[in-house]
Amino acid sequence: MNFDQQIKQKAAAIEAVLKKYIPQEEGYQRTIMAAMNYSLLAGGKRLRPMLMSETYELFGGREEGIIEPFMAAIEMIHTYSLVHDDLPAMDNDEYRRGRKTTHVVYGEAMGILAGDGLLNYAFETAFQAFDRITGLEAGEQSGLYQKAAKALQVLGKKAGIYGMIGGQVIDMEGCGKAVGRERLDHMYQLKTGGLIEASMMVGAILAGATEEEVLKIEQIAGDVGLAFQIKDDILDVTGTLKTLGKPVHSDEKNEKATYVTLLGLEAANNEVRGISERAITTFGSLGKRNDFLLDLIKMLVNREY
């Protein structure tokens, strides 16, 4: 099976995991569940849960019942961030993943609530890992409660004001202003890198990686996130609505500083190469093997969509 076939198979498996955890559309408040599910099941590459699952496997993780709630949770958090990012108060985009954005279909107020609902429901979902641990034999529970608690701590921090939300604040406050490279790097490391770091770190923690190994994973994921976002800047200029599934030239429309506006296309491409090579070198220093994960990292920073 080649890489493209593998990634499709793994994405389909993640889709099945998500459907196990989505809320039922029922009750007087069923509109919010419908809006959440519309956003969550709109497709997408499912990269973050894939990175989490593959990192879990890299360190010998085998218990699906513990990793799956976290896989669903990270995709819910990522999706909520997109729902809010598309709102009129933010980027005001009408298309996401090739179809109308949540606020266009359900209205702005419900778009806000759908994002809120996905964020809160993500942690409700992740907490279900504890039910799985409780159901294991006493001898199999050793250390798993502590690992799950640590994973939740990482998930919360990387999604919050010291992670993705913090990066979004820097992004919003930089619109229409001259932004230096140091500030831009910091924004990218938080806004994009935060959830990629959370994905890989949670996988490593739940599988029992050492503190040193988790730190290396954080470094790898941080570089992947930075390279991924710079590539996103490039694709916003060179891509099309058809290939990306979202509007192009959105950064220009919103007067956002990017690596392309700061350095130009050629230098931005050089940065992607240099940062991704650093990530691959650090990955090699782990002394562990997961060929698909390594290929996935390379694909993320060399993609054309």
N, C-alpha and C positions, 0 to 999 in steps of 0.2 A: 504494500500500500504506500503510495507516494505522499508527500507532505500535504498537498491540497486535499487529498482524500481523507487523510488523518484529521485535518482541521475541521472538515465538514462533519465527520463522524463525531468528533469530540464536541463540536458546537451543538449538534443534535442531542447528544446526551445531556448537555447543560440545559438545553431547552426543556427537556423532560424533567430535570431537577426543578427548574423554575416553576413548572406547572404543578408540581407537587406542593409548592408552598404559597402560591398566589391566593389572595383572599376570595372567598365566595361572594358573588354579586347578589346579595340578598339584604332584606331589611329596608327600613325607611332611608337609610344612608347608602343604598346600593350604588348610587351615582358615583360616589367617591371610589368604590371598589372598581367600577367599570372604567373610570378615568385612569386609575393606577394600573390596571391590567392592560388597557390600551397602550399606555406608555411602555410598560415592561415587556410586553409581547410583540413589540413593533419590529422585531428583528434585531440586527446589530451583530457584531462579531463575537460577543461574549468573551472578550479577551481577559478581563480581570478574573472572573471565576476560573477560566482556563489556566491562567498563570498560577492561581492559588492551588488548583488541583494538581498541576504538574510539579510545583514546588513541594507539595505534600508528598507526592510520589518520589521525588528526588531524594528526600530524607527518610524514605522507608515507610511513610504513612499508608495504612491499609484500611482503616475503619471509615467506610463511606458515610455511615450515619452521623459521624462527628463533623466531617468536612463539608458535607452537603448543605447544612443550614447556613454555614458561613459563605459558601459559594453563592447561594441565593441572596444572602444579605448584601454582599459586595455589589452584585448587579443591581439590586434595588437602590442602593446608595448612589451608584453611578447614574442610574436612570433618573432619580430625583434631581440630581445636579443638572442633567440635561433639560428636564422639564422647566426648572427655574431659570436656567441659562437662556432659554428661548422666550421667556416672558417679555412683554413690552417694556418693562422697566429695566430689563437687562439688554439682551442682544436683539430682541424683537424679531425673531426668525419665524417663518411660517412653515418651514419644512424640516423634518428630522427623520433620518433613516428612510428617506424616500417617500414619506407621506406627511400629511398635515400634522403640525405640532399639537400638543395636548390642549393648550390654551385656545387655539383656533377652533378645535372641535368642541370643547366643553366650556369655553369661556374663561376669562382671566381668573376670576375668583376660584373656580374649580381647578384651574391649573395650579394655582398656589397651594390649594388644599391637597391636590394629588401628590405634589412634591413632598409636602409635609407628611402625608400619609405613608408614602414610600420610605421616607427616612425613619419614621417611628417603627413601621412594620418590619424594616430591615433588622432592627435590634430584637423585636419580638421573635423573629425567625431565628436569628443567631442563638438566642437563649434556648432554643429547642435542642441544641447540642447537649445540654445538661440532662435532658430527659433520656437521651440515648446513653449517656455515660451511666446514669442511675440504673438503666436496664441491663448493664453488663454484669458479669460475674465479679465478685469482690476483688479477685486477683487481677482482673483486667482493668480495674478502675484506677489503679495506682498512678498518681500524678496527672491524670487526665483533667480533673477539676481545675487544678492549678494552670494547666496549659490552656484550657478553654477560657479561664478568667483573664490570663495574660493576652490571649488573642483578642478578646473583647476590648481590653484596654487599648491595644494597638489600633483596632478598628475605629474606636471612638475618637482617638487623638488624630489619626490621619485623615478622618473625615471632617474634623472640626476646625476651630479657629487657628490651630497650630498646623493645619493641613489644608485640605481642599477649600474650605470656606475662607480661610485666611488668604489663600491665593486669589480667590474670586474678589475679595475686598480690594486687594492691590490692583487687580485688573480693572475693576470699575473706577477706582480713583485715578487710574492712569489714562483714562480715555481723553483724547484731545491734548495730552501733555507730552512734553519731551521726557522720555524715560531712558535711563542709562542701563547698560548691560547687567550690572550687579543687581539692580532692582528687578529687571526682567527675568534673570536666572532664578532669583528667589521666588518670584511669582510662579514660574513654571514648576519649580521643585515642589511647591505647595499645591498648586491648583491641579496639575496633571500628575506629578510624581507621587503625591500623597496617597491616592487610591491604588496606584500600581505598587507602591511600597507596602501598603496594607495587605494587598492581595498575596504577595509573595512571602511577606513576613508571617502572616497568619498561617499559611501553608507550612512554613518551616517550623513555627512554634508548635502547632498541633501535632506535627510528626516527631517532635522531640529533638530538634536541632539544638546545638549548644549556643550559648550567648554570642560567642565569636562568629559562629556560622550565621546566626540571625543578623548580626551586624554587617557581614559581607553581603548577605541577601539584600539588606536595606540599601547598601551602596550600589549594587547591581541594578536594583529596581529604580533607584533615584536617577541613575544614568539613563536607563531605558525610558523613564518618564520624560526626562529633559530632551533626549533625542526624538522621542515620539512627538512632543509638542512643537519642536522646531520643524520637524517634517510636516506637521499640521499647518504651520505657518506657510511653508512652501506650497503645499497642496491647495491652500486657500487662494493662491495666486495662479497656480498652474493647472488645477483640477477643474472639473465641471460638475454641475448639479447632478447629472446622470450618474457619473462615476462615484461621487462622494455621498449622494443621498441627502445633501444639505446645501444651502446657498453658498456660493463662492464669493470672494471679495467682501465677506462679512466683516473682516478686520478693518478693511479700508473704510467701509460704510460707517463703522462705529468709531473710527479714528483711533484705533488701537496700535500701540507700538508692538512690533514683532521683530524676530530675527531678520526677516527679509527687509523691513524698513530700516533696521539698524545697520545691517551688514551687507545687504544685497543677496541675491539668489545664490551666486557661486560660493560665497563665504559661508552662507547658511548651510548649504549642502556639505561643505567641508567640515563644519561643526558636527553635523549629524554623524559623519563617518568617524571622526575622532572620538566622540563620546561613546558611540556604539562599540568601537574597538576596545575602549577602556572597560566597558561592561563585560565584554566577552572574555577579556583577560582575567578579570576578577572572578568570573564564573569558572574559568579553568582552574583557578587557585583553590576552589572548594574540594577538588579531588573526587568529585562525584559525577555520575553520568546520567543524563537524560537527554538523548539526542533530539527528541521532539521539542523539549523546552528550549534548547539552544537554538534550534531552527526557528522557533516561534519568536524568540527575542530578535533574531536577525530580520525576520519578516516585518516585525513591528516598526523597525526604523528604516526599512527599505521599501515600504509599501507604496503603491501608487493610487490608493483609494482610502 
